[in-house]
Amino acid sequence: MSEPRKHSYGQILKSSAFIGGSSVLNVGFGIVRNKALALILGPTGVGLLGLYVSIYDLTRSFSGLGIANSGVRQIAEAVATGDGRRIARTVITLRRVALLSGAIGALLLVAVSFPISWFTFGDYRHAGWVALLALAVWFNTISTGQGALVQGVRRISDLARMSVLGGFYGTIFSIPIIYFYGENGIVPFLLCGTAMSILTSWWYARKVAIEKVPMSFRDILAEASSLLRLGLVFMASGLMTMGVAYLVRVMVLRWLSLEAAGCFQAAWTLSYLYVNFIMQAMGADFFPRLTAVANDNSECNRLVNEQAEVGLLLAAPGLLGTLTFAPLVLQVFYSAKFWPAADVLCWICLGMALRVACWPMGFILVARGERKLFFWMEFLSSALQLGLVWCGLALFGLNGTGIAVFALNVCNLVCVYWLVRHLTGYRWSPANGRLALVFVPLVALVFAGRFWLPHPAAIALGTLLTVAAGLYSVKTVCTLVPMERFPGFARKTLWFFRLAPRPSAD
């Protein structure tokens, strides 16, 4: 393999190590938070939390105006020019738009808190808590704008620290709220987490040196229009995604029960932690890099293939482990009361694995600014998800929600691949084809074993294949990335277990 390609894989691994490491720590904080919530609130309380989170996510998608993604793109483009004044204009505009849009979204949520309470819960008793979520929405929008700045200038280590500190302080200060106030502490719990995020994001964003550039109101409007043209498409996409998530939880509540909604929330949260670990690790540096070469089809396709290859290598062992130990994972993160969600978790994890494969391809649309294509893909995906969940609940009950997520991601993978192939000539690389031939049969065996083999035999098979997939992934990564990119301890460990060749004596 050529040195430039090894350097590219090394860059992916380096950014993945920073963000992936922070994600591991945040997963640890998530275990603590989820365990506390499960033990104190039980499935019904977790279901209530899921509904509040859906309302919050839907509102912040509106108030954010898509600047989390469009801001990264705009800043990355400005940084690529090396023009300090252009960078400063983009950053100043981003900050002011975030402050204003967050305030507007928060006020809107306060205004419609009574109708939302009635539609979601069937009464007005929760309207006060819905209104209080407005403050969390404002905090999140400002924090997102600051995070876009840090990511856009590719300060990956600061982005990782920001994530870890936000998760740490959010855990430390929010769990006592749930302990002392129970279900009445759910919204303050969410508010505390966003408050900690805004403090940590501000601390690291202020370290980015920005020139002092005078900007008139007209200058800000001109810069904001460029920021929002793509941002509004992201906002529409976010509204559809979060709107569907909200409606799915309402459907589970109405068709089944609040306890079933809690089990679905647990399965979704665990699968999201798993896939978020992979996608955050890959995406923090990938999006700015892809934006810089978005008009060069061959270079763009090469980056996407490399990113997909690393993503599959990182994701496969975790997926196999989750499929094997789904009930145990639920008990560790929550409690034995959530075991009915084990099959749901397995189906959702299958879907999330497909999302990892599809996700780098989807960024081609974003990096190239294909607003209409991106919007219609998200619209059709959201409509399809609602239809699939409706059918799944009718045919299979709670398990139907997980089956719907898997079916949705199968359709998304096929459609996005077809779209980017026509847009840039993208094709899966031979390396990714080989990974699919290795991992797909392993996943199919472990998944089928859950249902067709005795429990001890299924656990033994899953453990064996998980270890095999993990060793294969590590050995493959060692061939892609120069050994000097690994920390000293990691190199010695790889050499000790003979997962990588030792350097020659000369």
Secondary structure, DSSP 4 states (H G I P E B T S, - for coil): --HHHHHHHHHHHHHHHHHHHHHHHHHHHHHHHHHHHHHHHHHHHHHHHHHHHHHHHHHHHHHHTTHHHHHHHHHHHHHHHT-HHHHHHHHHHHHHHHHHHHHHHHHHHHHTHHHHHHHHHSSSTTHHHHHHHHHHHHHHHHHHHHHHHHHHTT-HHHHHHHHHHHHHHHHHHHHHHHHHHGGGGHHHHHHHHHHHHHHHHHHHHTTS--------HHHHHHHHHHHHHHHHHHHHHHHHHHHHHHHHHHHHHHHT-HHHHHHHHHHHHHHHHHHHHHHHHHHHHHHHHHHHTTT-HHHHHHHHHHHHHHHHHHHHHHHHHHHHSHHHHHHHHS-GGGGGGHHHHHHHHHHHHHHHHHHHHHHHHHHTT-HHHHHHHHHHHHHHHHHHHHHHHHHHTTHHHHHHHHHHHHHHHHHHHHHHHHHH-----HHHHHHHHHHHHHHHHHHHHHHHS-HHHHHHHHHHHHHHHHHHHHHHHHHHS-GGGS-HHHHHHHHHTTSSPPPP--
